[in-house]
Amino acid sequence: MKHLNIFSKPTAIFALMLVVLFSACRKNYDLYNTNPNALSPDDLKKDNLGAGTFIPTMQVNVFYNFKKDDWKYQVQQNLNADAFSGYFAPVGFGDQSNANYNLNVGWNTWPFKVAYEGIMGNWKALKSFASGAQVIAVSDIIKVEGMHRVTDIYGPIPYSKFGVNALVTPYDSQETVYNTFFQELDNAIKVLSDYVVKNPSDNTLAKFDLVYNGDYKQWIKFANSLKLRLAIRIAYINPGLAQTKAEEAVKNPYGLLTTQADNALVVGGKGVVTNNGLRVADIDYNNSRMNASIESILKGFNDPRLPKYFQINPSAGFKYDGVVGDFKGLRTGIVMNNKTYETRTYSVNLNENTPVQYMCAAEVAFLRAEGALRNWNMGGSAQSFYEQGIRLSFGQYGLNGVDAYIADNSSTQASYTDPTGVTANNVAAGSPLLSTTTIKWDEAASKQVKLEKIITQKWIAIYPDGQEAWSEFRRTGFPKIFPVVNNASGGLISTQTQIRRLPFSDDEYKSNTAEVQKAIALLGGGADNGGTRLWWDVPNKNL
């Protein structure tokens, strides 16, 4: 377990690569104004080298999965969104941590830090040295993919004025950030669409691109799909803009992610050595376990994705489908008074080289299902896209039995039993914490019932992306994620509504003080704590 050493490790990302390619300082000045200095500007412009050296760095920092400093994913996501999403539960940190809303200031600055050092700094450097608009367009798409995750953690962030001032950077409201995202995606889609018509065989970015191997048409598909995701995200707060952007995305002639081959995956190689950060946190550090919520939902649905997602615990006394052992999860915020929880539960079914997933075709189908439910023109019905999403998810994991699964109209979320016998942590049948939603589509059901089906299945399909799952839970209230057992927030965060955001980075309070103080006013009247809702997170979630 390495969390005790996290803050003694160097904070430079890719230290060796940076020395050779584009070393950057990590003080506040350079956080907002990172520039490469290892190679001359002329060298960096040759054969798009300036672009190529920054693209993979940006890609592996969206979810930190570089081999060096592989602990960073743990503080970037695993100790916040992964736990808040209902996918995982932290272990090994004692009884006072993010798991019970005693928010750790040191941990919670890292989503901000990784993004601005690894994504924004390298994006700014790329724009200074890249010779092709098409490469800048790809970097803009990666930037939106990475930074929408950051604004969905904190709310207001420094964005539109990034790099303008050497010493301070003002924050934008989340509404402004989202509007800028749409502008950037629209521009990137146009630039790439024009480029592939004129240069259909160009693949020079292939030697650097860890996601689509330099295929610009695939980047257009991903940009359209990301645009659809962000449109759905703002559907409650700005339904008019949401519908416009969603329908634009669907109608674009290059299309969306619709097959397994379209899935946006970060695959190590091309000189970049990766290590799946979630696997590091869960297995190498022994700091994370299956969450009780995902155990309850997958077991209740008899879902065959369960053994694809998690490892079985071989402890005596457990049995699953005739095999000695079981899949057992933990409630978040429980009292960790012994090691029994660590030995009776187990976690992810990943290896070091498992690619990190930005987005999959199954998610896109569920996005279109919700859009159709809202009477937007998505090119099909809510039911057709809902069932397509389930089929795509099953296909992604090579599973059979999808027809029977889709037809199941009786299975519901299962009760939960604490693996060590602490009855206070149990969730019994009939509890209001358990959902009664079933899998089979019911056209006669209310829109809210249909939405719960869509979001619950999307939540299953986008595993293990805890950040996106947490965002969708906050936006819709679905699926039913068990609340923390012990709430140590001192009343700042409601147990019932659960945590809504992380406070602003402590580093920003120290080095960008005036601007982060102004940013508090952009929270819509809420304080800088975990109980304040984001701009798109409206209390009334009725369709």
N, C-alpha and C positions, 0 to 999 in steps of 0.2 A: 504494500500500500504506500503510494508515494505522495499523498496529498500533503503530508507534513513538510515536504521539501519543495512544494510548488513555488513558494515565493523566494526561495534562494537560488532558483535556476535563472540563467540569463534570459532576458526578454526579447532578444533579437530573434526574428523568424528567419529560418534557413541561413544560419550564420555562414556556413561555408559557401553556399550559393551566392549570398550577398557580397562576400568578399571578392568572389570571382566575377560576379555579374553586375550587381547593382546595390552595393552596401548602403544602408541607410541608418541614420541616427534614430534613437528611440525617445528622445526628449520631446517635450510638447511642441517646440518649434518644428521639428521634423515630422512629428505625427501628422501635422497638417500640410507639410511641405517636403515630403520625401523625394529625394532625387538620387539617381544612380551616380556613382563616382568612380567605379572600378574601370569602366571602359569609356573611351572618348565618345562624344556625340557622333562623330563620323563613323566610328566602329559600330555604334548601336544602330545606325540607320542602314547599314549594309544588309541586304537580303532580309529585311524586316527583323533583324536580330533584336533591335530595340523592343519590338512588340513581343517577339517570341519569348524573351527572358522574363516577361512580366505576366503573360497569360497563365502559365501553369501555377505560378505563385498565387495569383488571384483565385484560381480554381480550387486549390487545396485549402484555402482559408475560409471558404464559405462554410464548410464543416472542416475543422482543422484535422487533417489526416496525413500530415507529413511525418516521416519516420523520426526526424529529430524533434525534440521537445514534444513528444507525442502525448504528454499529459495535458496539453492545452485544450483538447476537446472536452476534457472532464469539466473544466471551469468555464469553457465557452458555452456548453449546452447541457451536459449530463447532470450537473448539480443544480440546474434550474428547470428548463423546459422539459427535459426528459422525465423529470419527476412530476412536474405540474400537469403533464399531459395524460397521466394514468398508465404510461408504458413501463416506467421503472421506479424503483424505490432505493434511495441511498442507504448504504450500510457502512459501519465502521467509523462514523463521525461522532459518535456519542448521541446524546439526546437533544442537543441544541444545534440546529442547522436549518438550511432552507426547507428541509422536509417538514418542519413544524412551524415554518414562517418566522423563525428567528434568523432573519436574513443576514447572510455573511457578506459584509462590505468588501472584503478582499476578493472573494469568489466573484461577486457580481459586477465587478468592473471589467472582467475578461471578455464578455461578448462584445463590448465596445472596443476594447483594446485590440483584440485579434482582427476585428473588421477594419479598423482605421489603419493599423500597421500593415496588415496583409492584403487588404482589398483596396481601400481608398488611396493609400500611399503609392501602391504600384500602378493603379489606374492613372493617377496624375503623372507619374513618371512615363508610363506608356504613351500618353497623349503628347508628351514633350518630344518623344523620339520616334514614334511609329510613322512610317511613310505612307501607309494605306488607310483610307477611310473605312475599308471593310474590316480591318483588324481593330480599329477603334470601336466600330459598331459591335463586334463580338465582346470587347472589353466592357462596353456599356451594358450589354445584356447580363454579363457575369456580375457586374457591379449591382445592378438592380436585384438580381437573385440573392446576392449576399446582404445587401443593405436593407431590403424589405424585412428581412429577418431581424435586423437590429432595431428598426423603428417599431416592429411588432413586439419587441421586448420593452423598450423604454418609452416610446411615444415620440415626442419631438427629438430630433437629432441634428447635428451639423451636416448639411448636405449641399444645398444649392450654392452656397458661398464657400465651399471647401477649397482651400488653397489660395483664396483671394488675398487674405491678410496673413502675414508671416507670424503674427503673435497670438491672435485670437480668431475664433471662428464662431459666428452667430448660429443659433439653432433655428431650424424651420419648424413650424407646426407640422403635425403629422399629415394634415390635409395638404399642405404645400408639398411635402415630401412625396405623397402619393400622386399628386398631379404631375410632379416632375418625373416620377417613374413612368407614367403613361407617355409623356412627351419623349422621353429617352427611348422607350421601347418602340414607339411609332417611328421615330427617326431611324433607329437601328434596322427595323424591318424594311423601311424604304431603301436605305443605303444598300443593304444586302440583296434585296430583290433586284435593284438596278444592277448591282455588281455581277450577280450570277448570270444575268442575261448577256452581259458583255464579256464575261470571263467564265464560261461554263466549266472549263476544265482546271481552273486554278485550284491548287491544293497545297500552296506553300506553307500554310499554317499547320499542316498535318504534323510536322516535326515537333510542334510545341503543344498542340491541343490535346488534353487528356480526356475530353468528353466526347467530341464528335470527330476527332481525327481530321480537323480542317474542313469538314463538310459544311459549307455555308448554308445550304438548303435546310440542313438539320437545325442549324442555329435559328433560322427563321421560324421553323416549327416550334422550337422551344420558346422563342420570344412570344409567339402567338399564345402558347399555352400558359406562359407566365403572366401575360396580359390578362388572360381569362381568370387565372387564380386571383390576381389583384382586383379585378372587377368584381368578382364574387365577394371578396373581402369587404368591399365598401357598399354592399347591396342594401344594408339597412340605413346607413347614414346618408348615402347619395344614390338612390336607386336609378335616377335618370342617367347619370354619368356611367354607373355600373352597367346598365343595359347597353348603352352605346358602345362602350369598350368591349364588352363581352361579345356582342354581335359582330363587331369589327374583327375580333380575333377569329371567330368561327368562319366568317366569310372570306378571310384572306386566302388567295389561291394556293399558297404553299401549305396550308393546312395546319393541323395540330399534331400532338403526339397521339397516335392511334394504335400502334403496334409495339410489341416488346422491343423491336429493333430501334424504336424511337426513344426509348427510355434514356433520360439524361443521367449518365453514370460517370463518376470520376474514377478512372482506371490508372493505376500507377504505371510508370514506364517513362520512356523518352528522357532518361536521366533523372527522373524524380522518383525517389523511393518513398512509398506511402506505408502507412500502418493504420488500419481502421481504428479511429479514436474511441468509438463506442466499445469495441472489443478490449481495448487497453483499459478503459475505466472499469469494465465489468469483470474481465477475466484476469488481466495482469495485475491490476490493483485490488481486485476483490472488493470493490466499493459500490456495486450496484446489483440489484436483483429485479426479477419480474415484479411488476406492480400487481396488487390484488385486483385492480379494475380490469386489466387485460386478461388476467386469469378468469375472472368472473364472466366476462363477455365471450371469450373464445371457448371456454368449457361449456357455457350455457348453450351456445350455438353448435356444439359438437364440431367445431371448426377445424378442418384438416391443416390449416396454416399454423396451428399451435406448435407442432414439433419442428416446423420450418423456422419459426421465430426464436424458440427457446430450447435450451437443453433440458433433458430430463434429469431429475435428481434421483440418484440410485439408493438413497437412504432406506434402510429397512423400515418396514411399516407402511410404505407407500406403494400404490399400484395404479398404473394408468393403462387402460385398454389391454389388460392381461400381462403387461410388462411390469416387473418389479421396479418401482420408482414412481415419481409423479412430477407434474409441473405445478409448482407452488409459488405464489406471489406474496408480497407484503403490503400492508396498509402503510401509507405515508404518515409520518408524524407519530409513530408508535414509540413506546419506551424501549430502547435497545439495551436491555439490562444483562444480556449474556450473549455468547457466541452461537447459541442454538439457531437463531434466525439465519445466520450465515451458512450453517451446515444443512439446514432443512429446506433451503430454497436455492434455486439456481437461475442462470441467466441466459444471455444471448447465444444464438447459434451462428457465430461468425468466426472467420479466421482473419489472419493478419492482412490478407490481400483482398478481402471482400470489398468491392467498390462501394463508394459513397453515392447515394442516390439523391439528386436534386429534385427529380420529378419523374413520375411514371405515367404510362398511358392510362392505367386504371384511374388515377386521380383525375385526369382530364375528363374521362367519361362521367365521373361523379359530379364534376363541376358543371358539365353540360346538363346533367340530370337536374341539378338545382336550378340552373338557368331556365330550363324548360318548365319546371315547377312554378317559376315566377312569370311564366307566359312570355319569356323572351324567345326569339327565334334562334334555336340552337341546332336546327337541322334534324330534329327528331323529338320523340316524346320523353318525358321524365322516366317512365318505366323502361323504355328501350335502353336508355343510357345507364340507368341504375343496374339493370341486369348485365349490360355490356361491361360495366366496371367490375362486377363480381367475376365474370368470366375472364377478363384480362388479368385480374389478380391471381386467380387460380392458375391460369396459364403461365404467369410469371414464375410460379414455384413448381410447375410441372405436376399439378394435382389433378386427380380425377374426381368424379362425383359432383360436378358443379350443377347439373340439372336437378338432382335431388336436393341439394343445398338451397337453390333458388326457390324451390317449391315448398320448403319447410315453413309451415304456418303455425307451428306449435312451440318450437324452441325459443326460449327467452334467456335473458341474463341470469346466471346462476347465483345462488347464495354463496357466501364465502366463509371459510373457517380458518382461523389463525393456525399456522402450522405448529405452534408451541402450546396451544391450548388456552391462550388468553382470551376468554370469552368476550371481553369488552371490545375486542377488535373484530369480532365476527359480524357478518351482515346476513341476517336470517331471511328465509323465504317470506315474502310479504312485506319486507321493509320498503319504505318509500325511496330508499337509496338504489333500489333495483328497478331497472326498466322493464316494461312489459312488451316492448316492441318485438316483433317477429321479423323473420327474413323476407318472407313472400310479400311481393308487392300487392297492395290493395287499392285499386283505383277509386273505390268508394270512400276511402278514408279521408280525413281532413288533411289539409296541407301541412299542418304541424306534425302529424303522424308520419306522413310521407317524408318530410324533411328529416325527422329523426332516423328513419331507415337509411336515407341517403348518407347522412353524416356519420352514422355508426359504421356503415360499411366502408365509407371513405377512410375513417379513422383506422379501421383494420388494415386497409390496403396500403396506406402510406407509411405504416410502421417500417423502420424505427425512427422516423423523423419527428422527434418530440416537439420541436419548435412549431412546425406546421400544425401538428395535432393540438397543441396547447392553444394556438391562435384560433383554430376552428371551434374548440370547446368554448373559448371566451366569446366568440362571435355568435354562436348558435345556442349554447347551453347543452349541446350533445357531443358525445354520448354521455351517459350518466357515469361520471368519474367519482369514486368515493372521496369524500372530503378528508382532510387531515384529522387524525384522531386527537392529537393535542395541539392546540393553537397557541403559539408563544409570541404572537405579534403584538400583544398588549392592546388589542381592540382595533388595530390599524387595518387588519384584513379580516373580512367576514369568513367564518367557517362555511357558511351556507353558499355564498357566491364564489368563494375560493379566490386565489391570488390573481390579480389582473395585469400586473406589470412588475418590472424591477425598478428600484430607484436609480436615478442617474449615477453615472460612474463617479466614484470617490476621487479618482484622478482628475476628473474634470472640475470638481469643486476646488481642487488645489491649484490647478494650472490654467483653467479657463473660467475663473470664478464668476466674473460679472455676467458672462454669457449664459452659464448654466443657471444662474439665479433668474435671469430673464426667462429662461426656458420653462421655469415652474409656472409662469403665467400662461404658458401655452397649453397647460394641462386641462384647461376648461374649468378652472376653479378648484380642482383637486390638489391635494398636497403631494409632495414627492415621496410617496410610499407605495407599497404593494397593493393597497386597496383601491387606488384611483384607476378609473377606467380609461382606456385609450379612446381616441377620436372615433374609430369605427365600432367600438364596443358599446352599443346602445343597450339600455336596460330592457326596453320593450322589444322582444324578439319574435313577435307574431308576424306572419307573412301577410 
